[in-house]
């Protein structure tokens, strides 16, 4: 179905995401260095473990004023276009609707996953909703590895859609409008890093019983940058710590593609658990897959839990992404 005019399309199709960004965008001669310098104290205080250098820059280049942003579903900042989009073109009282912040980066630039890896900063989305509405936790598509050892990051190049389910109140009146707002903050990096912020708002009509799907959302739905990993397996997944190696085991029944594994990557959701830049080895077997992960040198105590996303790809490009959330059993010799 065609979407109603809502100002939330970019070229109307996913192909439009790959078009050049608007001409005349400002570029700033400043930089920002986010690097781990010291291990955190007792697994905390990561903000203190990151050194930040930022040279002065006119704030107006990256942060829209509240007056200008209040009616905007999109905003431009150096190397990033941010846009608030929704899965449907209208809101139904009491019916959940998925919304997302689409970040489109210039070629060669990237923003970061919830755990940025060895450097960087996770994107932040703070929702601003009408009274009686609430938002679920932010959902993150599977990232990609960017960089080379000893500094590897979990990030998004090209574009990404960070999403939440919004629950509007059941008392909305059909014929009225419903405005979803947010503050999006990110770090975009290439050879230098620039922080950016945008105030976004999207106003949708309220329909009594039905709401058509949005055409841009449908175009993006099957792209990697809009898809989420499968839910964590319920049984059989284990993680064991042997000295400085965490052995993650996934049974074949939970991840059938593992029997034909050609490429494997585990993205850790938490800092100070694994060494992000260390090689990850894997061994398929008739019963499942074992992935060996090196313990982080920043770990001040044995980690208690392994959380993240396991990506497995076969030689025929069949891919499966699965959430992992299991306790880590320390089997080191005493």
C-alpha positions as CSV (number, residue, x, y, z in Angstrom):
1,X,0.0,0.0,0.0
2,X,1.0,3.6,-0.6
3,X,1.7,5.6,2.5
4,X,-0.2,8.8,3.3
5,X,2.0,11.9,3.0
6,X,3.8,12.1,6.3
7,X,7.1,13.6,5.4
8,X,9.0,10.4,6.4
9,X,10.3,9.1,3.1
10,X,13.8,9.4,1.7
11,X,13.5,8.9,-2.1
12,X,10.5,6.7,-1.4
13,X,12.6,3.4,-1.6
14,X,15.5,1.8,0.0
15,X,17.6,2.7,-3.1
16,X,17.2,6.3,-2.0
17,X,19.3,5.7,1.1
18,X,22.3,5.2,-1.1
19,X,21.9,8.6,-2.9
20,X,24.3,11.4,-2.1
21,X,23.5,13.6,0.9
22,X,22.4,17.1,0.3
23,X,25.0,19.5,-1.1
24,X,26.3,22.3,0.9
25,X,26.6,20.5,4.2
26,X,29.1,21.9,6.6
27,X,32.3,20.1,7.5
28,X,34.0,21.0,10.7
29,X,37.8,21.0,11.3
30,X,37.5,19.3,14.7
31,X,37.9,15.9,16.1
32,X,37.1,13.7,19.1
33,X,39.2,10.7,20.3
34,X,37.3,8.0,22.3
35,X,39.7,5.3,23.4
36,X,40.0,3.0,26.3
37,X,43.0,4.1,28.4
38,X,42.7,2.1,31.7
39,X,40.6,-0.8,32.9
40,X,37.5,0.2,34.8
41,X,37.3,0.0,38.5
42,X,35.5,-3.1,39.6
43,X,33.8,-3.3,36.2
44,X,32.3,0.2,36.5
45,X,33.2,3.7,35.6
46,X,33.6,3.3,31.8
47,X,33.0,7.0,31.3
48,X,36.2,7.6,33.3
49,X,38.0,5.0,31.3
50,X,37.5,6.9,28.0
51,X,39.6,9.9,27.1
52,X,37.7,12.5,25.2
53,X,39.3,15.4,23.3
54,X,36.9,17.8,21.5
55,X,38.1,21.0,19.8
56,X,35.7,24.0,20.0
57,X,33.0,24.1,17.3
58,X,29.9,26.2,16.8
59,X,27.1,24.1,18.4
60,X,24.6,25.3,15.8
61,X,26.3,23.0,13.2
62,X,25.3,19.8,15.0
63,X,22.4,20.7,17.3
64,X,19.1,22.0,16.0
65,X,17.5,24.7,18.1
66,X,14.3,23.6,19.8
67,X,12.2,26.1,17.8
68,X,13.5,24.8,14.5
69,X,13.4,21.2,15.4
70,X,9.9,21.0,17.0
71,X,8.2,20.4,13.7
72,X,10.9,18.4,12.0
73,X,10.8,14.7,11.3
74,X,14.4,14.9,9.9
75,X,17.5,16.8,10.7
76,X,21.0,17.2,9.1
77,X,24.3,17.2,11.0
78,X,27.8,16.8,9.7
79,X,28.0,13.4,7.8
80,X,24.7,12.2,9.2
81,X,21.0,12.6,8.3
82,X,18.6,11.6,11.1
83,X,14.9,10.9,10.4
84,X,12.1,9.7,12.6
85,X,10.0,7.1,10.8
86,X,7.1,4.8,11.7
87,X,5.9,1.4,10.6
88,X,2.4,2.8,9.9
89,X,1.0,6.0,8.6
90,X,-1.5,6.5,11.4
91,X,-2.0,5.5,15.1
92,X,-4.8,3.4,16.4
93,X,-5.9,4.0,20.0
94,X,-4.3,1.4,22.3
95,X,-2.5,-0.4,19.4
96,X,1.3,-0.6,19.6
97,X,3.2,1.0,16.7
98,X,6.9,0.6,15.9
99,X,8.9,3.7,15.3
100,X,12.6,4.1,14.5
101,X,15.3,6.6,14.1
102,X,16.9,6.2,10.7
103,X,20.5,7.4,10.7
104,X,22.1,7.7,7.2
105,X,25.8,8.3,7.2
106,X,28.0,9.6,4.4
107,X,30.2,7.1,2.7
108,X,33.2,6.2,4.9
109,X,31.5,7.3,8.1
110,X,29.8,5.1,10.8
111,X,27.9,5.3,14.1
112,X,28.0,2.7,16.9
113,X,26.1,-0.3,18.3
114,X,25.0,-0.5,22.0
115,X,28.5,-1.7,22.8
116,X,30.9,0.2,20.6
117,X,33.8,-2.2,21.1
118,X,37.3,-0.8,21.5
119,X,36.4,2.8,20.8
120,X,33.4,5.0,20.2
121,X,30.1,5.7,21.9
122,X,26.7,4.1,21.6
123,X,23.9,6.1,20.0
124,X,21.3,7.3,22.5
125,X,17.5,7.8,21.8
126,X,15.4,9.5,24.5
127,X,11.7,9.4,23.6
128,X,9.3,12.3,24.3
129,X,5.7,11.0,24.3
130,X,2.2,12.3,25.0
131,X,0.8,11.6,28.5
132,X,-0.3,8.0,28.9
133,X,2.1,6.7,26.2
134,X,5.1,4.5,26.8
135,X,8.1,3.1,24.8
136,X,9.7,-0.3,25.0
137,X,13.4,-0.7,25.2
138,X,15.5,0.3,22.1
139,X,16.2,-2.5,19.7
140,X,19.5,-2.7,17.8
141,X,20.1,-4.4,14.4
142,X,23.1,-6.6,14.1
143,X,26.3,-4.4,13.7
144,X,29.3,-5.0,11.6
145,X,33.0,-5.1,12.5
146,X,34.8,-1.9,11.6
147,X,38.6,-1.4,12.0
148,X,41.6,-3.6,12.5
149,X,43.3,-5.0,15.6
150,X,44.2,-3.7,18.1
151,X,41.2,-1.5,17.7
152,X,38.0,-3.1,16.4
153,X,34.5,-1.5,16.8
154,X,30.9,-2.7,16.5
155,X,29.3,-0.1,14.2
156,X,26.9,0.7,11.4
157,X,28.1,2.1,8.0
158,X,25.7,3.4,5.4
159,X,22.5,3.5,7.4
160,X,20.7,2.0,10.4
161,X,17.2,2.0,11.9
162,X,17.1,1.9,15.7
163,X,13.6,1.0,16.8
164,X,11.2,1.0,19.8
165,X,7.6,-0.1,20.1
166,X,5.4,2.8,21.2
167,X,2.2,2.0,23.2
168,X,-0.3,4.9,22.7
169,X,-3.1,5.3,25.2
170,X,-6.5,3.7,24.4
171,X,-8.3,7.0,25.0
172,X,-7.1,8.7,21.9
173,X,-9.8,10.3,19.8
174,X,-10.0,9.3,16.1
175,X,-9.5,12.4,14.0
176,X,-7.0,13.9,16.4
177,X,-3.2,13.6,16.0
178,X,-0.4,11.9,18.0
179,X,3.1,13.3,18.1
180,X,6.1,11.2,18.8
181,X,9.3,13.0,19.6
182,X,12.9,12.1,20.6
183,X,16.3,13.4,21.2
184,X,18.9,11.3,19.2
185,X,22.6,11.6,20.1
186,X,25.4,9.8,18.3
187,X,29.1,9.8,17.6
188,X,30.0,9.5,13.9
189,X,33.5,8.5,12.9
190,X,35.8,8.1,10.0
191,X,39.4,9.3,10.5
192,X,38.0,11.7,13.0
193,X,34.9,11.6,15.3
194,X,32.1,14.1,15.6
195,X,29.3,14.0,18.2
196,X,25.9,14.9,16.8
197,X,22.4,15.6,18.2
198,X,19.0,16.0,16.7
199,X,15.6,16.8,18.1
200,X,13.0,14.9,16.0
201,X,9.2,14.9,16.0
202,X,6.7,13.0,13.9
203,X,3.0,13.7,14.0
204,X,0.6,11.0,12.9
205,X,-3.2,11.0,12.5
206,X,-5.3,8.9,14.8
207,X,-7.5,6.3,13.0
208,X,-10.3,4.4,14.7
209,X,-9.5,0.8,13.5
210,X,-6.8,0.6,10.8
211,X,-3.5,2.1,9.8
212,X,-1.8,1.5,6.5
213,X,1.8,0.4,6.4
214,X,4.4,3.0,5.6
215,X,6.1,2.6,2.2
216,X,9.6,3.6,3.4
217,X,9.3,1.2,6.3
218,X,8.3,-1.7,4.0
219,X,11.3,-0.9,1.7
220,X,13.7,-1.1,4.7
221,X,12.2,-4.0,6.5
222,X,14.3,-6.7,4.9
223,X,17.6,-4.9,5.0
224,X,20.3,-6.0,7.5
225,X,20.3,-2.5,9.0
226,X,16.6,-2.9,10.0
227,X,16.6,-6.5,11.1
228,X,17.1,-8.0,14.6
229,X,18.6,-11.3,15.7
230,X,16.5,-14.2,16.7
231,X,15.5,-14.4,20.4
232,X,18.0,-16.2,22.7
233,X,17.7,-20.0,22.6
234,X,15.9,-21.4,25.6
235,X,18.0,-24.6,26.1
236,X,21.4,-26.0,25.5
237,X,23.5,-22.9,25.1
238,X,26.5,-22.8,27.5
239,X,29.5,-20.5,28.2
240,X,32.6,-21.8,30.1
241,X,35.6,-19.8,31.2
242,X,38.9,-21.8,30.9
243,X,41.8,-19.5,32.0
244,X,41.6,-16.7,29.5
245,X,39.2,-18.3,27.0
246,X,35.4,-18.3,27.0
247,X,34.0,-21.3,25.1
248,X,30.5,-20.6,23.8
249,X,28.6,-23.7,22.7
250,X,25.3,-23.6,20.8
251,X,23.4,-26.8,20.0
252,X,22.6,-27.5,16.3
253,X,18.9,-27.7,17.0
254,X,19.0,-24.0,18.1
255,X,21.1,-22.8,15.1
256,X,20.9,-25.3,12.2
257,X,23.2,-23.2,9.9
258,X,26.0,-23.9,12.5
259,X,26.6,-27.3,10.8
260,X,27.7,-25.5,7.7
261,X,29.5,-22.6,9.4
262,X,31.9,-20.7,7.2
263,X,32.1,-17.4,9.1
264,X,31.3,-16.8,12.7
265,X,31.3,-13.6,14.7
266,X,30.2,-12.9,18.3
267,X,29.3,-9.3,19.1
268,X,29.6,-8.9,22.9
269,X,26.8,-6.6,24.4
270,X,28.9,-5.7,27.4
271,X,32.3,-4.2,27.8
272,X,35.2,-5.8,29.7
273,X,34.0,-9.4,28.9
274,X,35.8,-10.4,25.7
275,X,38.7,-9.0,23.7
276,X,36.9,-7.4,20.8
277,X,39.9,-7.4,18.4
278,X,41.1,-10.9,19.2
279,X,40.5,-13.6,16.6
280,X,37.5,-15.8,17.2
281,X,37.9,-19.4,16.3
282,X,35.0,-21.9,15.9
283,X,34.6,-25.6,15.5
284,X,31.4,-27.1,14.1
285,X,30.4,-30.6,15.2
286,X,27.5,-33.0,14.5
287,X,25.8,-31.7,17.7
288,X,26.5,-28.0,17.4
289,X,29.1,-25.2,17.3
290,X,31.8,-24.1,19.7
291,X,33.2,-20.6,19.5
292,X,36.3,-19.6,21.4
293,X,36.5,-16.0,22.7
294,X,39.5,-14.4,24.4
295,X,38.8,-12.9,27.8
296,X,39.1,-9.1,27.9
297,X,42.3,-7.7,29.5
298,X,40.0,-5.1,31.1
299,X,38.2,-7.7,33.1
300,X,39.1,-7.2,36.8
301,X,37.1,-10.3,37.9
302,X,35.8,-13.3,36.0
303,X,32.7,-12.1,34.1
304,X,29.4,-13.6,35.3
305,X,27.3,-13.5,32.1
306,X,27.9,-13.6,28.3
307,X,25.4,-11.5,26.4
308,X,25.4,-10.4,22.8
309,X,24.7,-11.6,19.2
310,X,26.1,-14.7,17.5
311,X,26.3,-14.3,13.7
312,X,26.9,-17.5,11.7
313,X,27.2,-17.6,7.9
314,X,27.5,-20.6,5.6
315,X,29.6,-20.8,2.4
316,X,26.3,-20.3,0.5
317,X,25.7,-17.0,2.3
318,X,22.9,-18.4,4.5
319,X,23.1,-16.3,7.7
320,X,21.5,-16.6,11.1
321,X,21.8,-14.1,13.9
322,X,20.9,-15.2,17.4
323,X,20.8,-13.4,20.7
324,X,23.0,-15.0,23.4
325,X,22.4,-14.5,27.1
326,X,23.8,-17.2,29.4
327,X,25.8,-17.4,32.6
328,X,29.5,-18.0,32.4
329,X,30.7,-21.0,34.3
330,X,34.3,-20.6,35.6
331,X,35.9,-24.1,35.2
332,X,39.5,-22.9,35.8
333,X,41.6,-25.2,37.9
334,X,41.8,-24.1,41.5
